Amino acid sequence: WFPRFVREIRPRHISVHSLLVIIMTAILYVWGSFTLYMLEFRGVEVEGGLMAAIFHVVAASTTSGFNTVDVGTMKSGTTFVLVLLMFIGGSPGSTAGGIKTSTFGIMALFLPAVLMGRQEINLFRRRVTAPQINKAFALSFAAIVWVALTTVVMGFTEGQNLMPILFEVTAALSTGGLSTGLTPQLSVWGKLLITLSMFIGRVGTLGIGFSLIGRPKTIKYKYPEADVLIG
């Protein structure tokens, strides 16, 4: 796109998906780097602290597994920020894990749409339909449920604080590669849960669900609408 723009050739428009991914990635990188610097690296040299913060944010978001500072020595606030970044992960089509930046972006944009009484999202003069929104929420909900249940079970079996366990489970589900150093100390059940989390994170929660349920069946009828109070 850029070389064609420089040569004054009208380039093909960037897709809505690409624009959403680029914007969400930039927002996560800027927010994460600033937060990590203020929480963890503010007391060191500015240049080195910023470089360390940016490096760990990119490593957690892209789930590459690299770190220059021992994650086990970081503050609880810093590890929680890394948990959020690993949970969101990278973008569709990449080798990164997590629920993906586009999924998080759709959910974030759906909140103001609901407040304005809309059932769909208008984005860059395009429309994100209800089935796509439902899929984004279903994927995120399934991932949240798995992380929560696995963390609680491992908290019971391992007898450790929940924050290191939450970090290990999220890193496994997002195939992040980062660790606080707790994994070698886990019991057999803990290691099995971490292994299963890595498998689910690589295949995908919805992919596993579809494989277990099978081909979706077409329903030829509809029940009357129910009035359920929300909030």
GIZI-V901756 format. One record per residue. N is the residue number from 1. RES is the residue in three letters. SS is DSSP state (H for helix, E for strand, - for the rest). PHI is phi in whole degrees, -180 to 180 (none if undefined). OMEGA is omega in degrees with one decimal (999 if undefined). Layout:
n=<N/N>
res=<RES/RES>
ss=<SS/SS>
phi=<PHI/PHI>
omega=<OMEGA/OMEGA>
//
This chain:
n=<1/2/3/4/5/6/7/8/9/10/11/12/13/14/15/16/17/18/19/20/21/22/23/24/25/26/27/28/29/30/31/32/33/34/35/36/37/38/39/40/41/42/43/44/45/46/47/48/49/50/51/52/53/54/55/56/57/58/59/60/61/62/63/64/65/66/67/68/69/70/71/72/73/74/75/76/77/78/79/80/81/82/83/84/85/86/87/88/89/90/91/92/93/94/95/96/97/98/99/100/101/102/103/104/105/106/107/108/109/110/111/112/113/114/115/116/117/118/119/120/121/122/123/124/125/126/127/128/129/130/131/132/133/134/135/136/137/138/139/140/141/142/143/144/145/146/147/148/149/150/151/152/153/154/155/156/157/158/159/160/161/162/163/164/165/166/167/168/169/170/171/172/173/174/175/176/177/178/179/180/181/182/183/184/185/186/187/188/189/190/191/192/193/194/195/196/197/198/199/200/201/202/203/204/205/206/207/208/209/210/211/212/213/214/215/216/217/218/219/220/221/222/223/224/225/226/227/228/229/230/231>
res=<TRP/PHE/PRO/ARG/PHE/VAL/ARG/GLU/ILE/ARG/PRO/ARG/HIS/ILE/SER/VAL/HIS/SER/LEU/LEU/VAL/ILE/ILE/MET/THR/ALA/ILE/LEU/TYR/VAL/TRP/GLY/SER/PHE/THR/LEU/TYR/MET/LEU/GLU/PHE/ARG/GLY/VAL/GLU/VAL/GLU/GLY/GLY/LEU/MET/ALA/ALA/ILE/PHE/HIS/VAL/VAL/ALA/ALA/SER/THR/THR/SER/GLY/PHE/ASN/THR/VAL/ASP/VAL/GLY/THR/MET/LYS/SER/GLY/THR/THR/PHE/VAL/LEU/VAL/LEU/LEU/MET/PHE/ILE/GLY/GLY/SER/PRO/GLY/SER/THR/ALA/GLY/GLY/ILE/LYS/THR/SER/THR/PHE/GLY/ILE/MET/ALA/LEU/PHE/LEU/PRO/ALA/VAL/LEU/MET/GLY/ARG/GLN/GLU/ILE/ASN/LEU/PHE/ARG/ARG/ARG/VAL/THR/ALA/PRO/GLN/ILE/ASN/LYS/ALA/PHE/ALA/LEU/SER/PHE/ALA/ALA/ILE/VAL/TRP/VAL/ALA/LEU/THR/THR/VAL/VAL/MET/GLY/PHE/THR/GLU/GLY/GLN/ASN/LEU/MET/PRO/ILE/LEU/PHE/GLU/VAL/THR/ALA/ALA/LEU/SER/THR/GLY/GLY/LEU/SER/THR/GLY/LEU/THR/PRO/GLN/LEU/SER/VAL/TRP/GLY/LYS/LEU/LEU/ILE/THR/LEU/SER/MET/PHE/ILE/GLY/ARG/VAL/GLY/THR/LEU/GLY/ILE/GLY/PHE/SER/LEU/ILE/GLY/ARG/PRO/LYS/THR/ILE/LYS/TYR/LYS/TYR/PRO/GLU/ALA/ASP/VAL/LEU/ILE/GLY>
ss=<-/H/H/H/H/H/-/-/-/-/-/-/-/-/-/H/H/H/H/H/H/H/H/H/H/H/H/H/H/H/H/H/H/H/H/H/H/H/H/H/H/-/-/-/-/H/H/H/H/H/H/H/H/H/H/H/H/H/H/H/H/-/-/-/-/-/-/-/-/-/H/H/H/-/-/H/H/H/H/H/H/H/H/H/H/H/H/H/-/-/-/-/-/-/-/-/-/-/-/-/H/H/H/H/H/H/H/H/H/H/H/H/H/H/H/-/-/-/-/-/E/E/E/-/-/E/E/E/-/H/H/H/H/H/H/H/H/H/H/H/H/H/H/H/H/H/H/H/H/H/H/H/H/H/H/H/H/H/-/-/-/H/H/H/H/H/H/H/H/H/H/H/H/-/-/-/-/-/-/-/-/-/H/H/H/-/-/H/H/H/H/H/H/H/H/H/H/H/H/H/H/H/H/-/H/H/H/H/H/H/H/H/H/-/-/-/-/-/-/-/-/-/-/-/-/-/-/-/-/-/->
phi=<none/-68/-59/-67/-67/-66/-81/59/-98/-63/-80/-69/-64/-70/-67/-62/-60/-64/-63/-63/-64/-63/-67/-66/-63/-63/-63/-65/-66/-67/-63/-65/-65/-64/-66/-65/-64/-70/-84/-119/-114/-69/-83/-104/-58/-58/-63/-66/-66/-66/-62/-65/-65/-63/-61/-72/-66/-65/-64/-72/-71/-88/49/-85/88/-92/-152/-105/-123/-61/-65/-66/-96/-76/-70/-63/-64/-66/-64/-68/-63/-64/-61/-62/-66/-68/-64/-70/76/-96/-121/-59/91/-102/-87/-72/-98/84/-78/89/-64/-67/-63/-64/-65/-64/-66/-67/-78/-72/-61/-64/-65/-65/-63/-92/79/-102/-105/-135/-110/-98/-139/53/61/-131/-118/-95/-80/-61/-59/-67/-65/-62/-65/-64/-70/-65/-62/-67/-64/-62/-67/-63/-62/-65/-63/-65/-65/-65/-64/-65/-64/-70/-63/-77/-79/-99/67/-111/-64/-72/-63/-61/-67/-59/-64/-66/-66/-65/-63/-71/-65/-89/48/-77/86/-84/-156/-86/95/-84/-56/-64/-91/-72/-76/-62/-65/-64/-68/-65/-66/-65/-63/-64/-63/-64/-66/-64/-65/-79/-76/109/-64/-69/-63/-66/-62/-65/-69/-78/-79/96/-68/-62/-98/-78/-94/-97/-144/-135/-82/-61/-68/-108/-99/-108/-75/-118/81>
omega=<-175.0/177.6/178.2/178.2/-180.0/-179.9/178.3/171.8/-176.9/-176.0/174.7/-178.1/174.9/-176.6/178.3/178.6/-179.7/178.4/179.1/-179.6/-178.6/-178.2/-179.6/177.6/179.0/179.5/-179.7/180.0/-178.6/180.0/-178.7/-179.4/178.9/-178.3/179.4/179.5/-178.5/-177.0/-168.0/-168.4/-177.2/-176.3/-179.6/179.0/-172.8/-176.9/179.7/179.2/178.4/179.2/179.4/179.9/-179.8/-178.3/-177.1/176.1/179.2/-179.9/179.4/-177.6/-179.5/-179.9/179.7/175.5/-180.0/173.5/177.8/177.0/179.7/-177.6/-179.1/179.7/-178.7/178.2/-177.9/177.5/178.9/179.6/178.2/175.9/177.5/176.4/178.9/-179.1/178.2/-179.7/176.3/174.2/-175.7/-175.5/179.3/-178.8/178.7/176.9/179.5/179.3/-179.9/-179.8/176.4/-176.9/-179.3/177.3/178.8/179.2/178.9/179.3/179.5/179.9/-178.2/-179.9/176.9/177.5/178.1/-179.9/178.0/175.8/-179.5/176.5/179.1/-178.5/172.8/-173.2/178.7/179.4/174.2/-173.9/173.1/-170.9/-178.3/178.4/177.8/177.9/178.9/179.1/178.9/179.7/179.2/178.7/-178.5/-179.6/178.7/179.1/179.1/179.7/-179.4/-179.9/-178.3/-178.3/-179.2/178.7/179.7/-179.4/179.8/173.9/177.7/-175.7/-174.2/-179.3/-179.7/174.5/-174.4/-176.8/176.0/178.9/177.3/178.8/-178.2/-178.9/179.6/178.1/178.5/-178.5/179.2/-174.7/-173.9/-179.9/178.0/-179.0/174.3/-177.4/-176.8/-172.3/179.2/-178.1/-176.4/174.8/179.6/179.2/178.0/179.1/177.0/178.5/177.4/178.6/178.8/177.5/177.9/179.3/179.8/179.9/-179.6/-179.6/-178.2/-178.7/179.2/178.5/177.3/178.7/178.7/-179.7/179.1/-177.5/-178.0/-177.4/-179.6/179.7/179.3/178.4/-174.7/178.9/178.0/175.4/174.2/-178.9/178.6/179.0/-177.5/179.2/-179.9/176.7/999>
//
